[in-house]
Each structure stands twice: as structure tokens, then as C-alpha cells.
Amino acid sequence: MSDASTTTPEARPEQAPASGFRRIGILRLSWPLLVVTLVTLLAVIADTVILSVGSPELNAAVSTANQLLGIPYDLSVLFSIGALVVIAQLLGAGRLASARRATIIALRANTALGLAIVVALAVLGPWLVSVVNTPDELVGESLVYLYAVLGGVLFNAYLVVATAILRAYGRTVVILVLGLALNLSYLVMQYVFILVLDMGAAGAALSTTLARGGTAVIVAWVVYRRTGAHLFSKLPPREAETGAVRMAKLSVPTVVENAAYNVGILVLVSFVNLLGTDAINARSYALTLTALVTGIVLALAQANETIVGWDTGGRTPAHARRLTLRVAAWAAGASVVLALVLWYFADAVLSIFGANADVVAGAREVLLLSVVLLPLAAVTAVVYGALRSTGDVVVPMVYSIASSVVVLVPLAWIFVGVLGWGLSGAWWALIAAEAVKATLLLARWLRGRWAARAPITS
């Protein structure tokens, strides 16, 4: 956010009450993010078990409703991505009062966005359920869940941006504690409402809303204690509008890039689906096993992105450059080792799922290919996040979309549909797309033009 004073940050750093900010290293930032990611993955598995025990129809109805909520949840990050970049740069520059005002703007903007999403879902709910060809026997339960979970959608919008703010302040241990509390309370309520009280879809939605609502109240208190900011804090006239626009400009390219990538993956999945049930299951099991690797990479990438934001605000690009290259190497190396371990123990692990011989063979084959795919994806994740944290968002978005449209989709059609390479063909298409994307992003980082950019908050 712009400051009234013309004094440079270096000459007179701003002061703010209860700033709660201190710089920490990459490992201290990343390990809580990794743990909370793994806990969330386990919670998703446990949730599926509870719903399935309740009844297969309940699990299907909730799954259908959650598919409809996927796009709203993706949209709810609109201001949080930009908020992380803006606040991290301000903190790195020592502009604590400006960081506090940016926190207020982010909280208000994303909460207002969440409210708009809730209103849209309330109006469009029946149409959305029908447009995805929901079976008649699931329509009622799906609508009950969709309407009952609207409060949870609003609370989620607040939680997403508050988590980004805490990450910008380096408070990842707090994020871990809150994540543990959220997942534990949610699973306990799911068990009680569904398996004890037999409340069906309404119970599933109620547990979501109550768990997120309770966590949102606690998070609001934590954010206020750490930053001195809350939803109703005062702001200078018109600063809220200009600040929200600045955050949105940083966030929109990432949202567009994610959407384009997901469309490319949907096309890829459509080719895989033509291969039959065994190929579908082999892909599903392989992705489940590699989720651990993805969690480690995302934790490192998110921590690095935060530090690069601090470095950009503090005008220390040399440190950002070295750290990003080092973290990218760490993430790629860890991905190779873990992918090899997963491939080696694939037979034993896949037996837990009761997979037949064809599924095991298919999963093993793509797990071996993941030894190449995962390190490329790791480099992409780390460098893309670093570029975004410097304010360089448009060109990386173009690189990513081009990789999906020009490389991933055509090669998936050629390798799977024309050459008949089966599931391995889909993985080779992914490898080619990630190789192109990683090369382009890494070359842009090494050229160093981002270092000459003024901080977006200057």
C-alpha cells in the first residue's frame, strides 16, 4: 500500500503495534506447512471412510456437491495470493504500518468475495446440480449438502486469506496448530453427526460449517494479536479499493493459469478414461502415492515464495536468487529419491488397495516415469512461486498456459490416442509439458530481469 510519507523505508522504517513479524529460515518456514498438508491428506481419507460407512449414496451425494464447490473454492483464493506477495514485500521493506493496512484490505476483500460466492451458489444451486447430470436419487441429498455448507464456504474464504497473511508474517507453526484443530474437530463432528446421529448430508455439511466457523473465530483473534488488524479496522479513504485492485492483479494470472492447467488435465483424463477401468485405477493409485512428494514440494515452494517476497521488499535480490536455485535443487533431489522409494515398494503398498495384477503393473510403470516427472514439477513449483513473489506474474502465466495448450494436450492425444502408448503415454505427455515449463521458468529466473523490477509496493 502507498504511504503518505515520502521518506524511504531504509531511512525511516515504519513502526506498527503488535507487528508480530520476524524473519526465519526456509526449514523453519516449511516443515509446519508440510505437516499440515499431510494431516489434511489423512483427514480427507478418513472423511471418505466415514461417509462411505454412512452409506455409499451419502458419499456419492457429498462427492457430487464438492465437485460443484471446486470452482468456488478455487475462486476464493483470488485475493489471498496477491495478499501474500504484497504483505511479504512490505514486511521485508520494514514498512510495518503499511503491512497492517494491507492485512485489513485482504481480509475485507476476500471475505466480501466469499459472501458473493455464497449468494451465487444459493441462487444457482439447483441448476448446478442438474447441469452435471446428477442421478435423480442423489439430487435431494446433494442440494441439502450444498445449501447447508454455504456458511462453510464463507468461512473458508476468510480462512484462506488469513492463512496467507500468517504465512507472510512467518507464522507457519500457528498455521499448523490451527490446521490440526480444524481437521480434528471436523472428523469428530463427522463421526458424531453421520455415524451416531445419522444426520446424513445435513450432518456432513454442519460439521464442515461448524469446524470452519470455529477455526475462523480463532484465526481472527490470532491475526489481530499478531498484526493488530481485523475486518473492521479503520483505513484511509480509497485505500481499500486501490489495495484490493493491486492484490487482484497479482492473483488473477495465477487463477487463470490454474484453470488452464486443470482444463489440460481434464483432457488428459478423458484420454485415460478411454483406456478402461484398470488404467483409471492405476492412475488414481499412482497419484495417491505421489501425494507425499507433492506435499513436500509445495511446502518448500511456499516457504521460498515467502522469503523471496521479504527479499524483494528489502531489496536483496542476490539472496532471493541463490535461495530459489538452492530450494529448487533440494525439491528436485528429494522428488527423485522419494519417487524411487515409492516405485521400489509399489507392490507392497498397492496390495493394500486390493489392486489386480494389471493395475499394479500400470501403476508401477508410471511411478517409474514419475522419477522424471516429479523433479521437473518441483522446479516449476519453486521457480513459479518465486517469480510471482517478485511481482512477475504475466509472462510465467503465459509460459504455463502455452505448455498445457501447445505441449500437454497435443502430445496426450498423439501418445495415447494415436501411438497407443496407454497410461505411460499420458505420463510422457506430462513429462514433456513440465520439461518445457521448467526450462522456460528457470531461464527467466536466471536472466534476472525480475531483480531490476521495483517492489510492487513502492
Stockholm file with secondary structure:
# STOCKHOLM 1.0

chainA/1-458         MSDASTTTPEARPEQAPASGFRRIGILRLSWPLLVVTLVTLLAVIADTVILSVGSPELNAAVSTANQLLGIPYDLSVLFSIGALVVIAQLLGAGRLASARRATIIALRANTALGLAIVVALAVLGPWLVSVVNTPDELVGESLVYLYAVLGGVLFNAYLVVATAILRAYGRTVVILVLGLALNLSYLVMQYVFILVLDMGAAGAALSTTLARGGTAVIVAWVVYRRTGAHLFSKLPPREAETGAVRMAKLSVPTVVENAAYNVGILVLVSFVNLLGTDAINARSYALTLTALVTGIVLALAQANETIVGWDTGGRTPAHARRLTLRVAAWAAGASVVLALVLWYFADAVLSIFGANADVVAGAREVLLLSVVLLPLAAVTAVVYGALRSTGDVVVPMVYSIASSVVVLVPLAWIFVGVLGWGLSGAWWALIAAEAVKATLLLARWLRGRWAARAPITS
#=GR chainA/1-458 SS CCCSCCSCTTTSCBCCTTCCCCCCCHHHHHHHHHHHHHHHHHHHHHHHHHHHHHCHHHHHHHHHHHHHHHHHHHHTTHHHHHHHHHHHHHHHTTBHHHHHHHHHHHHHHHHHHHHHHHHHHHHHHHHHHHHTTCCHHHHHHHHHHHHHTHHHHHHHHHHHHHHHHHHHTTCHHHHHHHHHHHHHHHHHHHIIIIIISCCHHHHHHHHHHHHHHHHHHHHHHHHHHHHSCCTTCCCCTTHHHHHHHHHHHHHHHHHHHHHHHHHHHHHHHHHHHTTCHHHHHHHHHHHHHHHHHHHHHHHHHHHHHHHHHHHHHTTCHHHHHHHHHHHHHHHHHHHHHHHHHHHHTHHHHHGGGTCCHHHHHHHHHHHHHHHHHHHHHHHHHHHHHHHHHTTCCHHHHHHHHHIIIIIIHHHHIIIIIISCCTHHHHHHHHHHHHHHHHHHHHHHHHHTGGGGSCCTTC
#=GC SS_cons         CCCSCCSCTTTSCBCCTTCCCCCCCHHHHHHHHHHHHHHHHHHHHHHHHHHHHHCHHHHHHHHHHHHHHHHHHHHTTHHHHHHHHHHHHHHHTTBHHHHHHHHHHHHHHHHHHHHHHHHHHHHHHHHHHHHTTCCHHHHHHHHHHHHHTHHHHHHHHHHHHHHHHHHHTTCHHHHHHHHHHHHHHHHHHHIIIIIISCCHHHHHHHHHHHHHHHHHHHHHHHHHHHHSCCTTCCCCTTHHHHHHHHHHHHHHHHHHHHHHHHHHHHHHHHHHHTTCHHHHHHHHHHHHHHHHHHHHHHHHHHHHHHHHHHHHHTTCHHHHHHHHHHHHHHHHHHHHHHHHHHHHTHHHHHGGGTCCHHHHHHHHHHHHHHHHHHHHHHHHHHHHHHHHHTTCCHHHHHHHHHIIIIIIHHHHIIIIIISCCTHHHHHHHHHHHHHHHHHHHHHHHHHTGGGGSCCTTC
//
